[in-house]
């Protein structure tokens, strides 16, 4: 039976790799398509050629990195790599929790070391070539160190607690683990921007002036209480622009990248902010949290039914069963279901984006929102003609063309 599980795991990994490469190939073939009228003028001829080159280089780079990862995971499975790391971990400790921490520590560290050359090349060669990169080697290094530390403290702490619950709570493990993970998700939704982001970026309240006055005027108009508008130094790492909404209740805040403020007019920034407020007004943030919590509960319930099965560890070539090995096997076996639920979540997300666009259009100005979206697309060298099949499977936002047409229709 373990051999059958092993074959299923290999099949899932191969099918996933082939399917993703097929989707990328479809997307790449659309580059030369004629632009619809609504998208003409976003790029001039020189800029559009640059955008096409950016897409081509990233396509080839993605093919390289994904093939490397595919080969690595196959090698780990075919040559019992997980079992070897398990043996090393057991040789360093007899405590179940420590064994799991050492096991995942080795995996994560080795994986990160192997992927770092690709990250360096992407940041300092590709992004640099197209004028996006502002990251210094020092910032890159310290980002990496902070990432490791946070993974060890938060990830290690959460994993330890879940394993302890597994050992202590029996058949009710999934309920206790669900409560812990859901609590952690809610905590991070509230405090991520105030606790984690400052470790990497500086945030400061938006200064008094025309922009803040325009934002406050819009908030008053739609009856939205917003005290926390922050500016983040996104230009520390990239010239790309963004904005996002985070938190609940008194902890809600909107964060604007300094690059966004530099690139857009006051009216365009308020339009982008109106879109973000639309998400909150339509309860999309709460909806997303509820769905994440429900999905987590279902996954933990299913996992609790098979976590003790030694076949999960034997499928990876290990002689002794371990929670950590079962977690990896289950994660791969469950990935097709996650893929399907991911499609549903993307469909819902695109629907929510339309609703937020509609809120901004009705309550502020759709033309300013379109203008902002076009500028952000041009600034970020975004793809204007993604393949519909690729969009269906991977896009959490509608394409620019679809958004423009919906806004114009209003």
C-alpha positions as CSV (number, residue, x, y, z in Angstrom):
1,X,0.0,0.0,0.0
2,X,2.9,2.4,0.8
3,X,4.2,1.7,-2.7
4,X,0.8,2.8,-4.2
5,X,0.8,6.0,-2.2
6,X,4.4,6.6,-3.4
7,X,3.3,6.2,-7.0
8,X,0.3,8.5,-6.5
9,X,2.7,11.2,-5.0
10,X,5.0,10.9,-8.0
11,X,2.0,11.2,-10.4
12,X,0.6,14.2,-8.6
13,X,4.0,16.0,-8.8
14,X,4.6,15.2,-12.4
15,X,1.0,16.1,-13.5
16,X,1.2,19.4,-11.6
17,X,4.5,20.3,-13.2
18,X,3.3,19.5,-16.7
19,X,0.0,21.3,-16.2
20,X,1.7,24.5,-14.9
21,X,4.2,24.6,-17.7
22,X,1.3,24.1,-20.2
23,X,-0.5,27.1,-18.7
24,X,2.7,29.2,-18.9
25,X,3.1,28.2,-22.5
26,X,-0.4,29.3,-23.4
27,X,0.2,32.6,-21.7
28,X,3.4,33.1,-23.5
29,X,1.8,32.5,-26.9
30,X,-0.6,35.5,-26.3
31,X,2.2,38.1,-26.2
32,X,1.8,39.1,-29.8
33,X,-2.0,39.4,-29.8
34,X,-3.4,42.7,-31.1
35,X,-4.3,45.0,-28.3
36,X,-8.0,45.8,-27.7
37,X,-9.0,49.5,-28.2
38,X,-9.4,50.0,-24.4
39,X,-5.7,49.1,-23.8
40,X,-4.1,51.2,-26.6
41,X,-1.8,53.9,-25.5
42,X,-0.9,52.4,-22.1
43,X,2.6,51.7,-23.5
44,X,4.4,53.6,-26.2
45,X,6.2,51.4,-28.8
46,X,9.5,51.4,-26.9
47,X,7.9,50.7,-23.5
48,X,5.7,47.9,-24.9
49,X,8.8,46.2,-26.4
50,X,10.4,46.5,-23.0
51,X,7.3,44.9,-21.4
52,X,7.4,42.1,-23.9
53,X,11.1,41.4,-23.2
54,X,10.3,41.5,-19.5
55,X,7.6,38.8,-19.9
56,X,9.9,36.6,-22.1
57,X,12.8,36.8,-19.6
58,X,10.5,36.0,-16.7
59,X,8.9,33.1,-18.6
60,X,12.3,31.5,-19.2
61,X,13.4,32.2,-15.7
62,X,10.2,30.6,-14.3
63,X,10.8,27.6,-16.5
64,X,14.3,27.2,-15.1
65,X,13.4,27.6,-11.5
66,X,10.3,25.4,-11.7
67,X,12.3,22.7,-13.5
68,X,15.0,22.9,-10.8
69,X,12.4,22.6,-8.0
70,X,10.7,19.7,-9.8
71,X,13.9,17.8,-10.2
72,X,14.8,18.4,-6.6
73,X,11.5,17.1,-5.2
74,X,11.7,14.1,-7.5
75,X,15.2,13.3,-6.3
76,X,14.2,13.6,-2.7
77,X,11.4,11.1,-3.3
78,X,13.2,8.7,-5.5
79,X,16.4,8.6,-3.4
80,X,14.6,8.6,0.0
81,X,15.9,12.1,0.8
82,X,13.1,12.7,3.4
83,X,13.9,9.4,5.1
84,X,17.6,10.3,5.3
85,X,16.8,13.7,6.9
86,X,14.4,11.9,9.3
87,X,17.2,9.6,10.3
88,X,19.6,12.5,10.9
89,X,16.9,14.3,13.0
90,X,16.3,11.2,15.1
91,X,20.0,10.9,15.7
92,X,20.1,14.3,17.2
93,X,17.1,14.0,19.6
94,X,14.6,11.5,21.0
95,X,11.9,14.1,21.6
96,X,9.1,14.0,19.0
97,X,8.8,17.8,18.8
98,X,12.5,18.4,18.6
99,X,12.8,15.7,15.9
100,X,10.1,17.5,13.8
101,X,11.8,20.9,14.4
102,X,15.2,19.6,13.3
103,X,13.6,17.8,10.3
104,X,11.8,20.9,9.0
105,X,14.7,23.1,10.0
106,X,17.1,21.1,7.8
107,X,14.6,21.1,4.9
108,X,13.8,24.8,5.1
109,X,17.4,25.9,5.4
110,X,18.7,23.6,2.6
111,X,15.8,24.7,0.4
112,X,16.5,28.4,1.0
113,X,20.2,28.0,0.4
114,X,19.5,26.3,-2.9
115,X,17.0,28.9,-4.0
116,X,19.0,31.9,-3.0
117,X,21.1,32.0,-6.2
118,X,17.9,32.2,-8.2
119,X,16.5,35.0,-5.9
120,X,19.8,36.9,-6.3
121,X,19.7,36.6,-10.0
122,X,16.0,37.7,-10.2
123,X,16.5,40.7,-8.0
124,X,19.9,41.9,-9.0
125,X,19.9,40.9,-12.7
126,X,16.4,40.7,-14.1
127,X,14.7,43.4,-11.9
128,X,17.8,45.5,-12.1
129,X,17.9,45.3,-15.9
130,X,14.3,46.7,-16.2
131,X,14.8,49.4,-13.6
132,X,12.7,47.9,-10.8
133,X,15.3,46.9,-8.2
134,X,16.2,49.2,-5.4
135,X,17.3,46.5,-3.0
136,X,20.9,46.7,-1.8
137,X,22.9,43.5,-1.1
138,X,22.8,44.6,2.6
139,X,19.0,44.8,2.6
140,X,18.8,41.5,0.8
141,X,21.0,39.8,3.3
142,X,19.2,41.2,6.4
143,X,15.8,40.4,4.8
144,X,17.0,36.8,4.5
145,X,18.2,36.7,8.2
146,X,15.0,38.2,9.5
147,X,13.0,35.7,7.4
148,X,14.9,32.8,8.9
149,X,14.4,34.1,12.4
150,X,10.7,34.7,12.0
151,X,10.2,31.2,10.4
152,X,12.1,29.7,13.3
153,X,10.2,31.6,16.0
154,X,6.7,31.7,14.6
155,X,6.7,28.6,12.4
156,X,8.6,26.5,14.9
157,X,6.5,27.7,17.8
158,X,3.2,26.9,16.0
159,X,4.5,23.5,14.8
160,X,5.6,22.6,18.3
161,X,2.2,23.5,19.7
162,X,0.3,21.5,17.1
163,X,2.5,18.4,17.6
164,X,2.0,18.7,21.4
165,X,-1.8,19.0,20.8
166,X,-1.6,15.9,18.6
167,X,0.1,13.9,21.4
168,X,-2.2,15.3,24.2
169,X,-5.7,15.6,22.9
170,X,-6.4,12.4,21.0
171,X,-9.4,12.4,18.7
172,X,-10.1,16.1,19.5
173,X,-6.7,17.1,18.2
174,X,-8.2,18.8,15.1
175,X,-10.6,20.9,17.1
176,X,-7.8,22.2,19.4
177,X,-5.4,22.7,16.5
178,X,-8.1,24.5,14.5
179,X,-8.7,26.9,17.4
180,X,-5.0,27.6,17.7
181,X,-4.4,28.1,14.0
182,X,-7.6,30.2,13.6
183,X,-6.6,32.4,16.6
184,X,-3.1,32.8,15.1
185,X,-4.7,33.8,11.7
186,X,-6.9,36.4,13.4
187,X,-4.0,37.7,15.4
188,X,-1.9,38.2,12.3
189,X,-4.7,39.9,10.5
190,X,-5.0,42.4,13.3
191,X,-1.3,43.0,14.1
192,X,0.7,41.9,11.0
193,X,1.1,45.5,9.7
194,X,2.1,46.8,13.1
195,X,4.3,44.0,14.3
196,X,5.9,42.2,11.3
197,X,6.0,44.8,8.6
198,X,8.1,47.3,10.7
199,X,10.8,44.6,10.8
200,X,11.3,45.1,7.1
201,X,9.9,48.5,6.2
202,X,9.3,51.9,7.8
203,X,5.7,53.0,8.0
204,X,4.6,56.5,8.9
205,X,1.2,58.2,9.1
206,X,0.2,60.1,6.0
207,X,1.3,63.7,6.4
208,X,-1.2,66.6,6.5
209,X,-1.9,68.1,3.0
210,X,-4.1,68.0,0.0
211,X,-3.9,64.1,-0.3
212,X,-4.9,63.5,3.3
213,X,-7.7,66.1,3.0
214,X,-9.0,64.5,-0.1
215,X,-8.9,61.1,1.5
216,X,-10.7,62.3,4.6
217,X,-13.3,64.1,2.5
218,X,-14.1,60.8,0.7
219,X,-14.3,58.8,3.9
220,X,-16.7,61.3,5.4
221,X,-18.8,61.1,2.2
222,X,-19.2,57.3,2.4
223,X,-19.5,57.2,6.2
224,X,-16.2,55.4,6.7
225,X,-14.2,55.9,9.8
226,X,-10.5,55.7,8.9
227,X,-7.8,57.2,11.2
228,X,-5.0,55.0,10.1
229,X,-3.6,55.8,6.6
230,X,0.1,54.9,6.4
231,X,2.8,55.4,3.9
232,X,5.4,52.5,3.5
233,X,8.8,52.9,2.0
234,X,8.3,50.4,-0.8
235,X,10.9,52.3,-2.8
236,X,13.5,50.7,-0.5
237,X,13.3,47.5,-2.5
238,X,11.5,48.2,-5.8
239,X,10.0,51.0,-8.0
240,X,6.8,49.0,-8.3
241,X,3.7,50.5,-6.7
242,X,0.9,49.1,-4.6
243,X,-1.6,49.7,-1.8
244,X,-3.4,47.4,0.6
245,X,-6.0,47.2,3.3
246,X,-5.4,45.3,6.5
247,X,-6.9,44.6,10.0
248,X,-10.4,44.8,11.5
249,X,-12.2,47.3,13.7
250,X,-10.0,49.9,15.3
251,X,-6.9,48.0,13.9
252,X,-7.9,48.5,10.3
253,X,-5.5,50.6,8.2
254,X,-4.8,51.4,4.6
255,X,-1.1,51.3,3.6
256,X,0.0,53.3,0.5
257,X,3.4,52.6,-1.0
258,X,5.5,55.8,-1.4
259,X,6.0,54.8,-5.0
260,X,2.2,54.9,-5.5
261,X,2.1,58.5,-4.1
262,X,4.9,59.5,-6.4
263,X,3.4,58.0,-9.5
264,X,-0.3,58.9,-9.2
265,X,-2.3,62.1,-8.9
266,X,-4.3,62.9,-5.8
267,X,-7.6,61.9,-7.6
268,X,-6.1,58.6,-8.8
269,X,-4.8,57.8,-5.3
270,X,-8.2,58.5,-3.8
271,X,-9.7,56.2,-6.4
272,X,-7.4,53.4,-5.5
273,X,-8.1,54.0,-1.8
274,X,-11.9,54.0,-2.6
275,X,-11.4,50.6,-4.1
276,X,-9.7,49.4,-0.9
277,X,-12.5,50.9,1.2
278,X,-15.0,49.1,-1.0
279,X,-13.5,45.8,0.0
280,X,-14.1,46.6,3.7
281,X,-17.6,48.0,3.1
282,X,-18.5,44.9,1.2
283,X,-17.2,42.7,4.1
284,X,-14.6,41.0,1.8
285,X,-11.9,41.0,4.5
286,X,-14.3,39.2,6.9
287,X,-15.5,36.9,4.2
288,X,-11.9,35.9,3.3
289,X,-11.1,35.3,7.0
290,X,-14.2,33.1,7.5
291,X,-13.4,31.0,4.4
292,X,-9.7,30.6,5.5
293,X,-10.8,29.4,8.9
294,X,-13.3,26.9,7.4
295,X,-10.8,25.6,5.0
296,X,-8.2,25.2,7.7
297,X,-10.8,23.3,9.9
298,X,-11.6,20.9,7.0
299,X,-7.9,20.2,6.3
300,X,-7.1,19.6,9.9
301,X,-10.1,17.2,10.3
302,X,-9.1,15.1,7.3
303,X,-5.5,15.1,8.4
304,X,-6.4,14.0,12.0
305,X,-8.0,10.8,10.5
306,X,-4.8,9.7,8.8
307,X,-2.0,11.4,10.8
308,X,-1.3,8.2,12.8
309,X,-1.1,6.0,9.7
310,X,2.5,4.6,9.3
311,X,1.9,4.2,5.5
312,X,2.3,8.0,5.2
313,X,5.9,7.7,6.4
314,X,6.6,4.4,4.6
315,X,5.6,6.1,1.4
316,X,8.6,8.4,1.9
317,X,10.9,5.5,2.6
318,X,11.1,5.9,6.3
319,X,11.0,2.9,8.7
320,X,9.6,4.8,11.7
321,X,6.4,6.8,11.5
322,X,6.6,10.5,12.4
323,X,4.1,13.3,12.5
324,X,6.4,15.5,10.4
325,X,6.6,12.8,7.6
326,X,2.9,12.3,7.6
327,X,2.4,16.1,7.3
328,X,4.5,16.1,4.1
329,X,2.8,13.1,2.5
330,X,-0.6,14.4,3.4
331,X,0.3,17.9,2.0
332,X,1.2,16.4,-1.4
333,X,-1.8,14.0,-1.5
334,X,-4.2,16.9,-0.6
335,X,-2.7,19.3,-3.1
336,X,-5.1,18.4,-5.9
337,X,-8.0,19.3,-3.6
338,X,-6.2,22.5,-2.6
339,X,-5.8,23.3,-6.3
340,X,-9.5,22.9,-6.9
341,X,-10.5,25.0,-3.9
342,X,-7.9,27.6,-5.0
343,X,-9.8,28.0,-8.3
344,X,-13.0,28.6,-6.4
345,X,-11.3,31.2,-4.2
346,X,-9.8,33.0,-7.2
347,X,-13.3,33.2,-8.8
348,X,-14.6,34.7,-5.6
349,X,-11.7,37.0,-5.3
350,X,-12.2,38.3,-8.9
351,X,-15.9,38.8,-8.1
352,X,-14.9,40.9,-5.0
353,X,-12.5,43.0,-7.1
354,X,-15.4,43.9,-9.4
355,X,-17.5,44.9,-6.5
356,X,-14.7,47.0,-5.0
357,X,-14.2,48.7,-8.4
358,X,-18.0,49.3,-8.6
359,X,-18.0,50.9,-5.1
360,X,-15.1,53.2,-6.2
361,X,-16.8,54.1,-9.4
362,X,-20.3,54.8,-7.9
363,X,-19.0,56.7,-4.9
364,X,-16.0,58.4,-6.4
365,X,-14.9,58.4,-10.0
366,X,-14.4,55.4,-12.3
367,X,-12.3,57.4,-14.8
368,X,-9.8,58.2,-12.2
369,X,-9.7,54.5,-11.2
370,X,-9.1,53.5,-14.8
371,X,-6.4,56.0,-15.1
372,X,-4.7,54.8,-11.9
373,X,-4.9,51.1,-13.1
374,X,-3.4,52.0,-16.4
375,X,-0.5,53.9,-14.8
376,X,0.2,51.0,-12.4
377,X,0.1,48.5,-15.2
378,X,2.6,50.6,-17.2
379,X,4.8,51.2,-14.2
380,X,4.9,47.5,-13.3
381,X,5.3,46.3,-16.9
382,X,2.2,44.1,-16.4
383,X,1.0,41.7,-19.1
384,X,-1.9,43.2,-21.1
385,X,-3.0,40.0,-22.9
386,X,-2.9,37.1,-20.5
387,X,-4.5,33.9,-21.7
388,X,-8.0,33.3,-20.4
389,X,-7.2,29.8,-19.3
390,X,-4.2,31.0,-17.3
391,X,-6.3,33.8,-15.8
392,X,-9.0,31.3,-14.8
393,X,-6.6,29.2,-12.8
394,X,-4.2,31.8,-11.4
395,X,-5.5,35.3,-11.3
396,X,-7.0,36.5,-8.1
397,X,-7.8,39.8,-9.9
398,X,-9.6,40.3,-13.1
399,X,-7.5,41.4,-16.1
400,X,-7.1,45.1,-16.7
401,X,-9.3,44.9,-19.8
402,X,-12.1,43.2,-17.9
403,X,-11.9,45.8,-15.2
404,X,-12.0,48.7,-17.6
405,X,-15.0,47.3,-19.4
406,X,-16.9,46.7,-16.2
407,X,-16.1,50.2,-14.9
408,X,-17.1,51.8,-18.2
409,X,-20.4,49.8,-18.1
410,X,-21.3,51.5,-14.9
